[in-house]
Amino acid sequence: MTATIAPEGSSLSFTDGYQKQVEQIISKVPEVESYFGVVNFGGGVNNGLVFTKLKDYKDRKRTGGADHRRGAAPVLRRRRAFRLRLQPPAIGGFGKPVQFVVQNPDYAVLGATMDTFVTRARQIPGLVNIDTDLRVNKPQLTIHFDRDRAEDLGVPVEAIASTLQTMLGAARSAPLPGRTSCTT
């Protein structure tokens, strides 16, 4: 399995485009029998997963790990997204063998601590696919709302909320004529 993780805030089309590049590289590995990919697989629109079936051992000269190293280089050079290979265990399911929970009441300290932790963990031989689920790079937009100005113009708060939802791609449906809607 190959997980693809695009930057936080990426669109579905960006992630799909990146995943198609990963699939193209996988398709050129001679030991691959078949593959299929899924975008937005349980982790949001910036995540994808490619399931790969290798040919039988007798029909290939290299192991799955060697196939990974050969196919990974072109993908890992791309800096706009992240990709990692997952080898499911033969017995015991898909859980990760080692996980740590790191907590801190200061978000900035937590981010810096995790950067150091992950960097040092990647230096330990034998540990692979080191990652953290802490994402501090998610695009954010701060909006300052001038209620007095909106009231002077006769614009209801619900209309502004609906407009912002539509602009940011979060509106579920268009309001009926003469009405506004606000979804939280």
Buried (B, 14 or more C-beta within 10 A) or exposed (E): EBBBBBBEBBEBEBBBBBBBBBBEBBEEBEBBEEBEBEBBBEEBBBBBBBBBEBBEEEEBEBEBEEBBEBBBEEBEEEEEBBBBBEEEEEEEEEEEEEEEEEEEEEEEEBBEBBEEBEEEBEEEEEEEEBEBEBEEEEEEEEEEEEEEEBEEEEEEEEBBBBEBBEEEEEBEEEBEEEEBBBEE
